Amino acid sequence: MAGTWVKHKRYYLVRVLGGQYSAHRLVYFLRNNQDPGLYDVIHEPFNYKRDNRENLHLIPRNERKIY
C-alpha cells in the first residue's frame, strides 16, 4: 500500500491491491462499513488532509457546490 498527496485535487490517493482510491473514500468505507457509491465524501470543516471519521460526510454529487 502506498499513497500520495495530489495537490490540484487536494486529497490523497492510495494504491491497494492493484487499485487506486481516494483516501477519504477508503476511510469512510472502513469507518462506517458503508460504500459511498455514487455519493461524494466531503471533509468538514474543509480540512482535506485529515480523514477523521467525524469530519467525513456523504452528499449527493448533484448537490456538491463548493467542496
Residue, then its C-alpha position, 0 to 999 in steps of 0.5 A: m500500500a502506498g499513497t500520495w498527496v495530489k495537490h490540484k485535487r487536494y486529497y490523497l490517493v492510495r494504491v491497494l491491491g492493484g487499485q487506486y482510491s481516494a483516501h477519504r473514500l477508503v476511510y469512510f468505507l472502513r469507518n462506517n462499513q458503508d460504500p459511498g457509491l455514487y455519493d461524494v465524501i466531503h471533509e468538514p470543516f474543509n480540512y482535506k488532509r485529515d480523514n477523521r471519521e467525524n469530519l467525513h460526510l456523504i452528499p449527493r454529487n448533484e448537490r456538491k457546490i463548493y467542496 
